[in-house]
Amino acid sequence: MRCFPLCRPFPWLALLAALLACATGAPGGDRTPAASFSTATPGGSISISLLTPTLPQPGAPNQGALPIGSLATATAQAAAAAAQTATAVALTPTATLPGIFTEPATCPLPGTPTLPNQPPSFPRYAELIAQYLSAGGPPTVLEATLRTWQALTDYGGLVRADRDFTGDGVPEVLVLAFDPQNKEVVPQPGDLFIFGCDEAAYRLLYQAGYSIDRGAPVIHSADDINGDALNDVVYSVQTCGETSCLDEVRIIEWSLALENFASLLSAAVIQPYAQVIVSDVDEDRLLEVSVTSGIIDQIDAGPQRQITTIYKWDGTLYTVAEVVKPVAEYRIHLIHDADEALLAGEYTDAIRAFREAFNSDRLLSWTNPNEDQTLRAYARFRLMLTYVRAGNLTAAQAAHDDLMAVYAPPPPCDPTLDPTCQPLPTPTPFFGPAPGLEFARMADLFWGDFSINRNLGIACQLVVGYARANPASLEVLNSFGYTNRQYTATDMCPWGR
């Protein structure tokens, strides 16, 4: 008797079942056999993940295997086709025990149904496949038929019947298919289906959703990643506009209470050209999902960084556990980091970043001719606010005074009161205020009130009111393209009541 290894922790009920099975020498026939995909099915290869990937370094090429399903671009498809062999190899199946959570489902008896020789319209796929499986049709013939329809290609698509997603010990049938009638569309649309047995028939348990402007899903994992003895599905779908593509990452798992699939993500995960890796980053025997954003090669997108966000299981959902950023090359990116630290209450990090933002000469500018001076002034203004939030008013006073010494305008001049006074000419559109002056004014408004009244809310209201009355003061901050943060007047001092 061979006991399947259970590589990750799961609830006590599953553990008890596994221990009893191994201790009593239960015959292999008591287990759900894993379907064999050791040889290629007709029509070519399947793109399937074979390796446990590691967390990618931002900007580095993917060192892991290709995901299951479609690939993002025609270039990637061509490269993948050249690299693949004619042999399809299955993922290492997660051991499943019949009846771990529920009674095993009753599946249809084997039959010999047929499918149309010519592909139907894609919206009919789910209905026809459910009818075929309910009549006892074998998944191997279904796969061969989908290949003749060109719904499975050398670039992706698959039919799998070796995964138990519902915890009853009976594998479901997972199908990832392309729409062959739109094979010229990039990315080629398609859909993901999961069919399960129910009273001697098959029904559709899950469908990712079809859209002509969205690519077929890419499956990154179909194993149990959160250690609860239920196999999960991690996949992404890509939607492309005229200039760029966005990938949405989804994690789903069968809900025993609701008897349907539910999302395991705490919030939507959407990134441009995302690279998705499922691996045990922190070696706790549970898997994390790492999403690295890609670069949009378009001037309107602005300067960008490849940022990796790691999503970790918190016992209920997958939530953000860590954000890995490369060293900022652009001054605006360092300011974004500093602002995030300030809002998160990480004042030491914020102080360090703001100081570097106005002191460093290595940081790059984007396209605004006044960008450097304006951002340096903004960093000094935010440094003053950071010291206030940290409770260091002496340092806040010094930050205010330093900013005013560099950027403050000359004092008002009234010749009626001072005959020697020679007022400066009114600025013209060609010779406007010094870059950064608006943030010096905000700092002076804030400190002039706060230093006397010690009321953060009222002092912030003065700053926000000034920013609303002078919207041009935010133009440089908001000139870095649609991939970067956009600031509002409230962001200038967000602690007003």
C-alpha positions in Angstrom: 0.0 0.0 0.0 1.3 3.4 -1.0 0.3 6.4 1.2 0.2 9.7 -0.7 2.2 12.5 0.9 0.2 15.4 2.3 2.6 18.3 1.8 0.7 21.0 3.5 -1.3 21.3 6.8 -5.1 21.0 6.7 -8.0 20.8 9.2 -8.0 18.0 11.8 -10.7 16.0 10.0 -8.6 15.6 6.9 -5.5 14.8 9.0 -7.4 12.0 10.9 -8.6 10.5 7.6 -5.1 10.5 6.2 -3.6 8.9 9.4 -6.2 6.2 9.5 -5.7 5.4 5.8 -2.0 5.1 6.2 -2.1 3.2 9.5 -4.7 0.6 8.4 -3.1 0.0 5.0 -6.2 1.0 3.1 -5.9 -0.4 -0.5 -5.1 2.0 -3.3 -8.5 1.4 -4.8 -10.1 3.3 -1.9 -8.5 6.5 -3.2 -9.4 8.6 -6.2 -6.8 7.6 -8.9 -5.0 10.5 -10.5 -5.6 10.7 -14.2 -2.5 10.0 -16.3 -1.3 12.7 -18.7 2.1 11.2 -19.2 1.7 11.2 -23.0 0.5 13.7 -25.4 -3.1 13.7 -26.5 -3.9 14.3 -30.2 -3.2 17.7 -31.6 0.0 18.9 -29.9 1.3 20.1 -26.5 -0.3 21.7 -23.5 1.4 24.5 -21.6 1.5 23.2 -18.0 3.4 24.4 -15.0 5.9 21.8 -13.8 8.1 23.6 -11.3 7.5 25.2 -7.9 8.5 28.8 -8.8 10.4 31.2 -6.6 9.7 34.9 -6.1 10.9 36.8 -9.1 13.2 39.8 -8.8 11.7 42.9 -10.3 12.9 43.3 -13.8 14.3 39.8 -14.0 13.0 37.2 -16.5 10.6 34.5 -15.2 12.7 31.6 -14.0 9.7 29.3 -13.4 7.8 27.2 -15.9 5.0 28.4 -18.1 1.5 28.6 -16.6 -1.3 26.4 -17.8 -3.5 27.9 -20.5 -3.1 30.8 -22.8 0.0 33.0 -23.1 -0.2 36.8 -23.1 1.1 37.9 -26.4 1.8 36.5 -29.9 5.5 36.9 -29.3 5.3 34.9 -26.1 3.2 32.3 -27.9 5.8 31.8 -30.6 8.6 31.5 -28.1 6.6 29.0 -26.0 5.7 26.9 -29.1 9.4 26.7 -30.0 10.3 25.7 -26.5 7.6 23.1 -25.9 7.9 19.4 -26.8 5.1 17.2 -28.1 4.6 15.7 -24.7 2.0 17.0 -22.2 2.9 16.3 -18.5 0.5 16.8 -15.7 1.0 18.8 -12.6 1.8 16.5 -9.6 -1.7 15.7 -8.3 -2.6 16.6 -4.8 -3.6 13.5 -2.9 -7.4 13.4 -2.3 -9.3 11.1 0.0 -12.8 10.1 -0.9 -15.4 11.6 1.4 -13.0 13.9 3.3 -15.7 16.6 3.7 -18.8 15.2 2.1 -20.1 12.0 0.7 -18.7 11.1 -2.7 -20.8 12.4 -5.6 -22.5 9.9 -7.9 -21.2 10.3 -11.5 -22.8 9.0 -14.7 -22.0 5.5 -16.0 -19.7 5.4 -19.0 -21.4 6.0 -22.3 -20.6 6.7 -25.9 -22.1 10.1 -26.7 -20.9 12.2 -29.6 -20.1 15.9 -30.0 -20.6 17.9 -33.3 -17.9 17.6 -35.9 -17.8 21.3 -36.4 -17.4 23.8 -33.5 -20.5 25.4 -32.2 -20.7 29.1 -31.2 -18.6 29.6 -28.1 -21.5 30.5 -25.8 -22.8 27.0 -26.3 -19.6 25.2 -25.1 -20.7 24.9 -21.4 -24.1 23.5 -22.3 -22.7 20.9 -24.8 -19.9 19.8 -22.6 -22.2 19.3 -19.6 -24.6 17.3 -21.8 -21.7 15.2 -23.1 -20.2 14.4 -19.7 -23.7 13.7 -18.3 -24.1 11.1 -21.0 -21.0 9.3 -19.8 -18.6 10.8 -22.3 -14.9 10.4 -21.3 -12.8 13.5 -20.9 -10.1 12.1 -23.2 -12.5 12.1 -26.1 -13.7 15.6 -25.1 -10.1 16.8 -25.2 -9.6 15.3 -28.7 -12.8 16.9 -30.0 -11.9 20.3 -28.6 -8.6 20.0 -30.5 -10.3 19.2 -33.8 -12.4 22.4 -33.1 -9.1 24.3 -32.5 -10.4 25.2 -29.1 -7.2 23.6 -27.7 -4.0 24.7 -29.4 -0.3 24.2 -29.2 -0.2 27.5 -27.2 -2.6 26.4 -24.5 -6.0 25.1 -23.4 -6.6 21.8 -21.6 -9.0 19.2 -20.3 -8.2 17.8 -16.9 -10.0 15.2 -14.8 -7.6 14.6 -11.9 -8.5 17.4 -9.5 -11.0 17.2 -6.6 -12.1 20.8 -6.0 -15.2 20.1 -3.9 -13.8 17.9 -1.1 -15.8 14.8 -1.8 -12.9 12.7 -3.2 -14.3 12.7 -6.8 -12.4 14.7 -9.4 -14.1 17.4 -11.3 -13.5 18.1 -15.0 -11.6 21.3 -15.6 -11.7 22.7 -19.2 -9.8 25.7 -20.5 -10.8 26.5 -24.1 -10.1 29.1 -26.7 -12.8 30.6 -29.0 -11.6 29.3 -32.4 -13.9 31.7 -34.3 -11.9 34.6 -32.9 -8.4 33.2 -33.3 -7.1 36.4 -35.0 -7.9 38.4 -31.9 -4.9 39.1 -29.6 -5.2 38.0 -26.8 -7.5 35.2 -28.1 -10.7 35.1 -26.0 -11.8 31.9 -24.3 -13.1 30.6 -21.0 -12.5 28.3 -18.0 -15.1 25.8 -16.9 -15.3 23.4 -13.9 -17.9 20.7 -14.2 -18.8 18.4 -11.3 -21.0 15.3 -10.7 -24.4 15.8 -9.2 -26.9 12.9 -8.9 -25.5 10.9 -11.9 -25.2 14.0 -14.1 -22.7 16.8 -14.6 -23.4 20.4 -14.0 -21.3 23.6 -14.4 -19.9 24.6 -11.1 -17.8 27.5 -12.2 -17.2 29.7 -15.3 -14.6 32.4 -15.5 -16.6 34.4 -18.0 -16.2 35.2 -21.7 -15.7 38.5 -23.4 -14.4 39.3 -26.9 -12.0 41.9 -25.5 -10.5 39.6 -22.8 -8.1 36.8 -23.3 -8.6 33.2 -22.3 -7.6 32.6 -18.6 -4.1 31.5 -17.7 -4.0 29.0 -14.9 -1.1 29.4 -12.5 -2.0 26.8 -9.9 -4.7 24.1 -9.4 -3.4 22.7 -6.1 -4.3 23.3 -2.5 -2.4 26.5 -1.7 -3.8 27.5 1.7 -3.6 24.1 3.5 -7.3 23.3 4.0 -7.3 20.1 1.9 -9.4 21.7 -0.9 -7.7 22.3 -4.2 -7.8 26.0 -5.3 -7.5 27.6 -8.7 -5.2 30.6 -9.2 -5.7 32.1 -12.7 -5.5 35.4 -14.5 -7.3 37.1 -17.4 -5.9 39.8 -19.6 -7.9 42.7 -21.0 -6.3 44.8 -23.7 -7.1 48.3 -24.8 -5.6 50.3 -27.6 -2.3 50.9 -26.0 -1.8 48.4 -23.1 -3.0 45.3 -21.4 -4.1 44.7 -17.8 -4.1 41.3 -16.0 -6.6 40.5 -13.3 -5.5 37.8 -10.9 -8.2 35.6 -9.3 -8.1 32.9 -6.6 -11.1 30.7 -6.1 -12.0 27.8 -3.8 -15.1 25.7 -3.3 -17.2 26.9 -0.3 -18.6 23.9 1.6 -21.2 26.1 3.3 -22.4 27.8 0.1 -21.8 24.9 -2.3 -20.3 27.1 -4.9 -16.9 28.7 -5.8 -15.9 31.9 -3.9 -13.0 34.3 -4.2 -10.2 34.0 -1.7 -8.9 37.5 -2.4 -9.6 40.4 0.0 -9.5 42.9 -2.9 -9.2 43.0 -6.7 -5.7 42.4 -8.1 -5.2 44.2 -11.4 -1.8 45.0 -12.8 -0.4 45.8 -16.3 1.3 42.7 -17.9 1.4 41.0 -14.6 3.8 38.1 -13.9 2.2 35.7 -11.4 4.1 33.2 -9.3 2.6 30.8 -6.8 5.3 29.6 -4.3 6.2 29.2 -0.7 8.0 32.5 -0.2 8.2 32.4 3.6 8.7 28.6 3.9 5.6 28.1 6.2 4.3 25.3 4.0 1.5 27.4 2.7 1.8 29.1 -0.7 1.9 32.8 -1.4 0.8 34.5 -4.6 3.3 37.0 -5.9 2.2 39.5 -8.6 4.8 41.5 -10.4 3.6 44.4 -12.5 4.9 44.9 -16.0 6.0 48.0 -17.9 3.7 49.8 -20.3 5.8 51.1 -23.1 4.0 54.4 -23.7 5.0 58.0 -22.9 1.5 58.8 -21.5 1.9 56.0 -18.9 4.7 57.9 -17.2 7.8 56.5 -15.4 7.2 53.1 -13.9 8.7 50.5 -11.6 8.3 46.7 -11.6 6.7 46.3 -8.2 6.0 42.8 -6.7 3.1 42.4 -4.3 3.0 39.3 -2.2 -0.4 38.0 -1.1 -0.5 35.7 1.9 -3.2 33.5 3.5 -4.3 35.1 6.7 -6.6 32.3 7.7 -9.6 33.7 5.9 -8.5 35.4 2.7 -5.4 36.2 0.7 -4.2 39.7 1.7 -1.2 41.9 0.9 1.7 40.8 3.1 4.6 42.6 1.5 5.3 45.0 -1.3 8.8 44.6 -2.9 10.0 47.7 -4.7 13.2 48.4 -6.5 15.3 51.4 -5.5 13.5 54.5 -6.8 15.2 56.1 -9.9 12.8 58.9 -10.3 12.2 61.6 -7.6 8.4 61.2 -7.9 8.6 57.5 -7.0 10.6 58.2 -3.9 8.0 60.8 -2.9 5.2 58.3 -3.5 7.0 55.9 -1.2 7.4 58.6 1.4 3.8 59.6 1.2 2.7 56.0 1.7 4.9 55.6 4.7 3.5 58.9 6.2 -0.1 57.8 5.8 0.8 54.4 7.2 2.3 56.0 10.4 5.8 54.8 9.5 7.4 58.1 10.3 11.0 57.1 10.4 10.8 55.7 6.9 8.9 58.8 5.7 11.4 61.2 7.1 14.3 59.4 5.5 12.6 59.3 2.1 11.5 62.9 2.1 15.0 64.0 3.1 16.5 62.0 0.3 13.9 63.4 -2.1 15.0 67.0 -1.6 18.7 66.4 -1.0 19.6 63.8 -3.6 21.1 64.7 -7.0 21.0 61.2 -8.3 17.2 61.1 -8.7 15.8 61.6 -12.2 13.1 63.9 -13.6 10.5 63.0 -16.1 9.3 65.7 -18.6 8.2 68.8 -16.6 10.8 71.5 -16.8 10.0 72.7 -13.3 9.8 69.2 -11.8 13.0 69.1 -9.8 12.5 72.3 -7.8 8.8 71.7 -7.4 9.2 68.2 -6.0 12.0 69.3 -3.7 9.7 71.9 -2.2 6.9 69.4 -1.9 9.2 67.0 -0.1 10.2 69.7 2.4 6.5 70.6 3.0 5.7 67.0 3.7 8.7 66.6 5.9 7.2 69.3 8.1 3.9 67.5 8.3 5.6 64.2 9.1 7.4 65.7 12.1 4.1 67.1 13.3 2.4 63.7 13.0 5.4 62.2 14.8 5.1 64.7 17.6 8.4 66.3 17.1 7.4 70.0 16.9 11.0 71.3 17.2 12.0 69.5 14.1 8.7 70.6 12.4 9.6 74.2 13.2 13.1 73.7 11.7 11.6 72.0 8.6 9.2 74.9 8.1 12.0 77.5 8.5 14.3 75.7 6.1 11.6 75.6 3.5 10.8 79.3 3.9 14.4 80.2 3.6 14.7 78.5 0.2 11.3 79.1 -1.3 9.6 81.9 0.5 8.7 85.0 -1.6 10.0 88.5 -0.7 7.9 90.2 2.0 5.0 92.4 0.7 6.1 95.8 -0.3 3.9 98.9 0.0 5.4 102.2 -1.3 2.9 104.2 0.6 4.3 102.9 3.9 8.0 102.7 2.8 9.2 105.3 0.3 12.3 103.2 -0.4 10.2 100.1 -1.3 10.4 99.0 -4.9 7.7 96.3 -5.5 8.4 93.5 -7.9 6.5 93.5 -11.2 3.3 91.4 -11.4 4.3 87.9 -12.8 3.3 87.3 -16.4 2.5 83.9 -17.9 6.1 83.7 -19.1 7.6 84.7 -15.7 5.4 83.1 -13.1 6.1 82.3 -9.4 9.2 80.4 -8.6 8.7 76.6 -8.9 7.8 75.2 -5.5 6.5 78.5 -4.1 2.9 77.1 -3.7 4.1 74.4 -1.3 6.0 77.1 0.7 2.8 79.0 1.0 0.9 75.9 2.1 3.6 75.2 4.8 3.4 78.8 6.0 -0.4 78.7 6.2 -0.3 75.5 8.2 2.5 76.4 10.6 1.2 79.9 11.2 -2.0 78.4 12.6 -0.7 75.2 14.1 2.2 76.7 16.0 -0.3 78.8 17.9 -3.4 76.7 18.2 -2.0 73.2 18.0 -5.1 72.1 16.2 -4.2 69.8 13.3 -7.6 69.6 11.8 -8.0 73.4 11.5 -4.5 73.9 10.2 -5.1 71.2 7.5 -8.3 72.9 6.5 -6.3 76.1 5.6 -4.0 74.0 3.4 -6.8 72.2 1.7 -8.7 75.4 1.1 -5.6 77.0 -0.5 -5.0 74.0 -2.7 -8.6 74.1 -3.9 -8.4 77.8 -4.7 -5.1 77.2 -6.5 -5.5 73.9 -8.5 -2.5 74.7 -10.6 -0.3 74.0 -7.5 -0.9 70.3 -8.1 -0.1 70.2 -11.8 3.4 69.0 -11.5 2.5 66.3 -8.9 -0.1 65.0 -11.4 2.0 65.2 -14.5 3.5 61.6 -14.4 1.0 59.6 -16.5 -1.9 57.4 -15.8 0.2 54.6 -14.1 1.2 56.9 -11.3 -0.7 58.4 -8.4 -3.0 61.4 -8.9 -3.2 63.9 -6.0 -6.2 66.0 -4.9 -6.4 69.1 -2.7 -7.4 66.9 0.3 -4.2 64.9 -0.1 -2.2 67.9 0.7 -3.2 67.7 4.3 -5.6 64.8 4.8 -6.1 65.1 8.6 -8.6 68.0 8.5 -11.9 67.4 10.3 
